[in-house]
Amino acid sequence: KTSYAVVLRRIRQLDADLQKMLTLWFSTGILELRRITYDQTPASIIEKIAKKEAVHPLRNLDDLRKRLGPDRRCFSFFHPSFPDEPLVFVHVALLSHVPKSMDEINYDTTTTLKDNRENKEGPKVA
């Protein structure tokens, strides 16, 4: 019969081993950062990102196009072993003003990078 202390020691060793392995496998030196664009990223990857969006879900295809539009940036980390599987992604909005709400970021179609260039203030990142 194995004692509680022995089991606990084995679990702690397993935990330490897993932590070392995962740290090596997912270090930033191994991960690849890619910009996601509507025109150049494979549809299968865009679809995965759209399905995984949990914080601000997409309402329709127009939402997706907007989030990958000229006044937006989307970046994702990929692992070489899973080249078509976005591990984590971030959306960035380039605006000419500080938005008052997330709806303004997600659904406002009046602000573009062209507006930012003409404004000469530079974009605000939200």
N, C-alpha and C positions, 0 to 999 in steps of 0.2 A: 504494500500500500504506500502511495506517494504522499508525503506530507504537504501541507499547505505552503510551507516555506519553500520547498523545492519547486512546486508548481509556480509560485509567484516569481521565483528567481528565473525560471525558464521563460515565463511570459515577459519579464523585463528584458531578458537577453534577446528574445524574438523581436520585441518592440524596438530595441536599439539597432538590431540588424536591419529591420525594415526601414527605419529612419535613415540609416546610412545609404541603403540601396536607393530609396526614393530621392534622397538628396542628390545622389550622383545622376540618376536617370533624368531628373527634371531640373537640373541646374540651368541657369540662364545661358551658360556657355553652349549647352546642347540644344536648347529650344530655339526655334526660328520665328522671328517676328515678321509677319506679313501684313501689308495693307490690303484690306478687303475693298474691292470696287465692284460696281454692278456690271461693268463691261469686261473686266479682265479676270475676275475670280470665277472658278467653275460654279455652276448653278447648284451642284450638290453641296458645296461648302456653304454657300449663301443660305440654302434651305436649312442646313443644320443650325446656323447661327440664328436664323429667324425662329426656329422651333425652340431653341434654348433660351431665347429672350424672356426672362421671367419678371424683371423689374418693371419694364415699360413694354408690355406686349404689343405686337403689331396688330393693327386693325385690319389691314388689307395690303395688297401689293403696292399701292401708292405710298404707304408708310415705309415700306422696305426701300423703295426707290429713293424716297426723301432721305432716309438715314444713310444711304450710300451715295448721295448726290454731291454736287460740286462744293457745297458749303458745309460738308460733313466729312468726317474721317472715321474709319473703322479699322481697328488693328486687332490681330489675333496671334496668339502663340500656338505653334505646332511643334510636335515632337517628330524627329526623323522616323521613328518606328510607326507613327500614325500620321502620315503626311496629309491626309484628307480629313483629319479630325481636329477641329478647332478646340483647344483645351480651355482657353479663356479668351474673352474678347472685350473690347471697350469701344464705345461710340463717343465721338467728340463733335460738338457743334461749334462752328466758327460764326460768330454773330457780330453785328455792328453795335450792339447794346447789351446791357446786362438784363437777362430775361426776368420777368416777374414770377413765372411759373414753368413747370415742366411741359405743360400743354403748349406754351409758346415755343419751346425748343422742339418738341416732337411734331407739332402740327402747323406752326406758322410757316407760311410759304412766301412771306414778303421779304425776308432778309437773305441775301446771297453774298458770296465772296466779292462779286462785282460791286455791291453796295459798300463793302468794307474798303475796297481799293479806292473808290471814288470819295469816300469819307476821309481817307488818309489818316484816320485815327488808328487804323490797324484793327484786326479782329479781336473780339473778346472770346475767350474760350469758356464754354459752359459745360 
